[in-house]
Every structure is written in C-alpha cells, then in structure tokens.
C-alpha cells in the first residue's frame, strides 16, 4: 500500500479568517488565477477530483473548474492552526507539528539583521562583509546588487516576509560547496533566533542577464518533535521524499530522499517511483515548488495558471499507476496569490483532495488544521495516532 502527498507549493484556495492580521484580506490564489485564465475548461483532472467543490465550501466557484456532481476524491479545505504563512510552517503542520509561536521575522527595512548576527556571520565565514541586509525579491536583489557582489565578493544576504536568512552568490565568486558551507554557518547562528530557514540562492550569468540556478538549498530549523515521517518510519513504513521535502524536515524520518530541482524533474521522479510496485507500506511526499518560486512571488498570474495546468496533465497518469487502495493527496502549503499586492506569501486555506483508488469521493468539509492529513494517514497505515489532527476516515 502506498500513500502520496503532492504539494502544489503555495496553491491557496481563499483567505483564512485571520488573513487581515497578516495584511492578506481578499487573497485567493486559486480563484484569482482561474479568473485570469478565462478558460471554459481549466484543470480538468483537478476538477474531476473535486477542486471546484472544495472551493465552493468557501463560497467561491472557480471559473472553468466548477463543482461537479460526483467528484472522485474526498474534498475539503484546511485551516492553518499555526501562526505564519511559510513553507516550513505549512509542511510541518501537514506532518503533525503545530507551532504555538511563529518563527522570527526580520524587519523589512535596512538593516534587517541584528548587528551581532551580521558580525558573527562575517567573522565565521571570512567573507569580509555583506550586501543587502534588507527584505527583497530574490530576482530584484541580484539585479540591484549583483554587479557590486562581483566587484567586492561580498555575499548578498536578504530576507522576506517569511522567516528566512537568504544568501545569494554568483557561481564565479563562490562554488556551490562554498555557498552551502556559508549557509551551514548561518544556520548555526540563526538557531538561537528561531529563524525558520536559511536558503542558498546561487545565481549565474553576465551582469545584464543574471539568473538563479537550480542548486537552491534550504536549511530548516531543527524539528521540535517527531513528524509524520518519523512516526511512519518507526512503524515500518518506507518514507520517500522528492524535491525540497528532505530539506524542510532536515532528512529526519526519511528513508529515501531525492533532491530534484524544479517541477519537471520532480514530476519525472514521482512518475518513476509510482511506476514501481510499492513496498509493503510506503509513503511518498512530493513538493512542486515552481508555482511558488517562479510564478507566485514574481506575481505572474498566467504563468502560475499554466504551471498548474502542466501538473494537471500528469495527474491522470499518476492515478492510473496506483494500485487498488492506494491514496494520493493533492494540496498546498500556504497561499501566494499572484494577483495580490507585494511579492509575499498569503495567509490562506489550502485545498484537500484525497483520492483513494476504488473508493468513493465526497465532502470532508472545512478542516480545522492541516494536521488532519497526518491523523488520516495514521489511520490509513494503522500506525496509531499522533498528538494533532482529526482523521476524516
């Protein structure tokens, strides 16, 4: 038996009740993309699974992806119980770890980072100085400071609305190994500050055409407790991670980790895994990051829509490869409404589509926590419950 979680990164489905506290009132990633796409038939595989039905639970019909009479999946929407709207918080809650306090967010204006953190980073890395030290879009800041970085050799260090310390370096100045080492040092320094992630952001190209490369790497803060991955692994379930899942969970509880970069590579890897018979019990956790990284933050509405369409075209193949009784869960981890102000994530519900081959679909309603996925998977694998979440099985 095999269960798969397919996370379409940042695929939110409507503002949470507390979205106003985050400046995100009115955000709705899926709806605003669907409206902009102006297609009579949009995301047909997701439609058949019940994405439109899920959206209508919040009173939002999706143009081109409307509710249908008999969806093939259990459908619902999930609230985020943890404070925050970032990758780590969303994935952790989905895996049974609910945060009581949000990760530390740095101020957006210069200087974002505490002086003692900056000085310790410079001293321990030997880099001589840093550039940036503010919140910025990753593509914008390398355009702004890339030439100066090439001249001085100082790494570009910046943050965002999320709890992150990001380091961008040109590959002609620092090798990938040198950048990763710098990030490991930053991770150590950021641990006492409860910073969610340190992120390596390598870039390349001439000064008039810089581009970010695929070797991005995330260094997450240590997990406060066992996640679903640990719990399943300890109970004899083989756990397989694809994309940035391994980094988000610090490889904890993961039997086999594939650090593929970008949606095409992660989709190919997922297909390769699904094409083989499962172990006696197997759990596959996949993150498809391009929707967020390439289109959400860059506020490319139609690009985001087409990226979801590319995923949608693969879903029938994935579902066909499943054995009777196998499960595939399609969801998001937060929002990143590409039609919304700014460049940051948005505090939203996420969709829940639980397809079990050979089983009927139907509504599971509005769920109170992303951790309901964990509780339901514990039931599915019959491994005993964890602290958070309520099963809908």
N, C-alpha and C positions, 0 to 999 in steps of 0.2 A: 504493500500500500504506500502511496506517495501523496503528499500534500505540497502544493506550491503556492507561495505568495509572490505575486507580481506587482511591485510598487511602481506605478507611473508617477515619477517624482514630481511633487507639487501639484498634483491633479486634485485640487479642492473642488467642492460642489456647493458652496454657499456659506456666507458668513456665520460664525458662531455667535451665540448670544452676547458674549463679551468682546466681540470684534472691535467695538468702539473704543475699548480701553487700549487697543493696540493701533488705533488710527486706521482700522480696516473696515469700517462700516460701509456696506454696499459692495464689498468684494464678492466675486463669484467666478472662479476660474473657468469651470466647465460651461456655464451659461454664457458668459461674455464671448468665449471662443466660438461656441455654437452659433450665436447671433452674428458674429463677424464672418463666419464661413459661408453663410447664405446658401446652404445646400439642402436640397429636398431629402436626400438620404445621406446621413452623416454617421460614421462609425457603426456600420450595420451589425458587426459581431457584438460590440458592447450593447447595442440596442436590444439584440436578442437575449442577452444575458440579463437585461433589466436596468441599464444605466438610466434611461429615461424615467422608469418607475421610481428609482431611488431619488432622482432629482425632484420628482413631484411630491415626495414625502415632505419636502420643504416648501412646496407651493411654487416650484419653478419648472414649468415644462421646457424641455430642451429642443429648440428648433432643429428638425432633421433627425433627432434621436429621441422621439417621443415615447411615452409609456406604451407598452403592448399588453395584450390580454393575458398571455401566459409566458412570462419570462422563464428561461431555462435555469436560472440561478436563484438562490436566495438573495434578496437585495435589501439594502438598507443604507443608512448614513450613520457616521460615527462622530461623536463629540470628542474633543481632546480635553482630558481631565487635567493634565499637566499644564502649568503656565508655559508660555512660549509658542513659537511657530517655526521651529528649525528642524533640520534633518535628524539630528541626534535625538531630540525630544520625541519626535513623531515615531521614529523607528523603535526607540526604546519602549515607549508606551504600547505600541503594537505587539511588542515582545514581552509584555507583562511588567515593565518597570515604569511606575508612575512617579513623577517628580513632585515633591512638595514645594520646592523653591526653584525658580528659573535659574538657568545658567547666567553668569555675569555678562552683561553687555557693556562694551566700552562706549564712551561718548562719541558722537559722530564727528564733532569738530576737532580740528587740530588743537593740542595734541591728544589723540585718543588714548594712548597707552601711558600708564604711570611711569614717571621718570626712572624709578628704581628698576622697573621691568626692562625698560629700554637699555639702561646702562649695563644691567646684568647680561642681557642678550648680546650686546656689543662686545663685552668682555669675554664671555664664554665662547662666542663664535669667532672672535678675532676679525670681525667684518669691518671694523673701523668707523661705522656709522650706519644710519638707516635713512631711507627716503619714505615719504608718505606720512605715516603716523596719523591717519585720519580714516574716516569711512568713505568708501568709494566703490564704484562699479569696477570689476576686475579688468574689463577691456578698456575702460576710460583711463584708469590709472597707469596702465602700461603705455598708453598713447601719451599721457601727460608727462610721465617721469622716466620712460624707457631710455631716452637718449642720455639723460643725466646718469641713470644707472650704468649705462655702457661706459660713460666717461669716468665715473667715480668707483664703480664696483660695489657700491652700497646696495644691499637688498632693499626692495620695495616692500614695506610692511604696512598692512592696512586692515581695516575691519569692515563690518557692515551692520545692518540692523540685527543680525544674528550674533550669537556668542562665538566669535571667531577671531583668531590671530592668523592672518594670511601672509605668506611670503612669496613674492614674485621675483624670479631671477631669469635673466636671459641665459640660454644654454651655452653661449660663447663665454660667459663670465663664470658660471658655476655648472659643474656637471650635475646630473640628476642625483648622484650619490652625495655630492657636497650639499645640495639643496635639502635632501632628505635628512642629512645629519644636522643641519641647521634647524630643521623643523623638530627633530627629536629633542634638541636643546631647548627650543621654545616651549615644547610640550611640558618638559620638566618644570620650567619656570612658570608656566601658566596653571599648573595643577593647584597650587595653593589659592589661586584666584577663582577657581571653579569656572574656567573657560571651557566651553563645550568642545571646540575643535581648533586644532592648528592645521592649516591647509597649505600644502606645497602647490605653487602655481607657476610651473615653468612656462616660459614663452620663448619664441624664436623669431627669425626673420629680420629684414632690414628695418631701419628706423621709420621708414614711411609705410611699412606694412607688417608691423608686429602681429603675431598670432599666438594664442595659447596652445600648447601641445597637449597630448593625451596623457602625459605622465602625472597628472594631478594625483595627489595622495592626501588622504585625511588621517589625522591623528586625534582620535577621540579621547576624552577624559575616561578614566577607569570606571567601569560599571559599579554601581553601589551594591549590587546583589546579583544572583543568578538571573539570567534572562530565559526566555522560552528556549533558546538554542541550548543553553547549559542543561536545562531541565530535560529536554528531549534526549540530548546526548547521554546523560546519566541514566536514562531509562531505555537505552538500547536503540535509539533512533539515529540513523545516519543523517547528519546535517550538512547541507551543501550551500555555499554562499556564492553569489555571482555579482560582479560589479563592486560597488563600494560598501557592500554589506559587511565584509570582513573588517574593513577599517572602522566602520561605525561601532562594531562590537569588539574591537581590539582582538579579533580572531578567537574570542572566548566562546567555547561551546561549539566550535565549527570543525567538522571532520575533514572537509574538503573545501578549499577557498580558491575561487577563480577571480583574479583582479583584472577582468576585462574592462576596457575603457570605451565609453560611448554606446549608444543604443544598438547599432548594427552588430558589434562584437558580442554584446550581452545577449541579444536575441539569438544569435547563432549558437552561443554557448548553451542557452536554455534549450534550444531545439536539440542540440547534441545530447544533452542529459536526458531529456524526455524521450528521446528515440530508443533509449536502452531500458530494459526491464528494471524496475525498481528493486532496491534491497527489500528485505522483509518489511522494514519500516524506513521510510526516507522522507526528509523534509528539505525542500528547495526554497531558498529565499533569494529573490532577484530584485535588484534596483535598476530602473531605467532612467538615467539621470538627465538625458538631453532635453527633455521637456522643461526642466527647471533651469539647468545651467546655460543652455544655448538660447532658449526662447523665452522662458518666463522672466528671468532677470533682465533680459535685453528688451522686454516689452514688445516682442514680435508675436502678435496675436495669431496671424495666419500661419506663421512658421510653427507655432505650438500646435495649432489645429492639424496641420499636415503630419507633424511628428506623432500625434495620437492616431491619426489615420494609418500610418505605417505600422504601428503596434497592432491596430485593429485588424489589418490584413493578415497578420501572423496568428491571431487567436484561433481561427478555425483549425489550422494545422495543429496547434498545441492541444486543443481539446480532442481532436481525432486521435492523438498519440496516447491519450490517457487510457488506463485500464479501468474496467468497471469498479466503482467505489472510490477511485482516486479523486482528489479535490484540487481545484485551482481557485485561488482568491485573488481578485483584482481590486486594487485600492490605490490611495495616495499616501502622503505622509504629512502634508500641510497644503496650503494654497500658495500660488504665485501668479495672481491674476495679471495677465499681460496687458490688460486694458486699464489697469489701475495706476494711480499716481506713484511716482517714485520707481525704485528698482527692486524692492524688497519682497520677501515672503508676505503672505496674507493669512490671517487667522480664520480658518475655515473648517467646516465639516469635511470629512473625506468620504468617498463612496465605498460601499461594501458590496462586492459581488462574490458570492460563494457558490461555485459550480461544483456539484458532485455528480460524476458520471453515473447515470442510471437512476438518479433521484430527482424528485420534483422541485421546482423553484417556488418562490413565494416571498412575501414581505417578512422581514425581521424587524422592521420599524427603525426608529431613531434610537441609536445605542448611546449609552452614557459615557463610554470610554473606548478608545482604540484597543484596550486590553481585552475586549470581548472576543477579539480574534484569538488571543492566546488561550482564553478559557475554552473556546470551542475546539481549538486544535488539541488541547489536552484531552477533551472528551473523545475526539476523533481517534487519537492514538491510544486512548485508555491508559494514560500515564499518571493520573492523579492531578488534582488542581493546584494552581499557584495562588498567590495572595490576591491579585487584582483581576477584575473582569468577571463577566457573567456569560455563560455559554448560551447560545441560541439554538443548540442542537437538542 
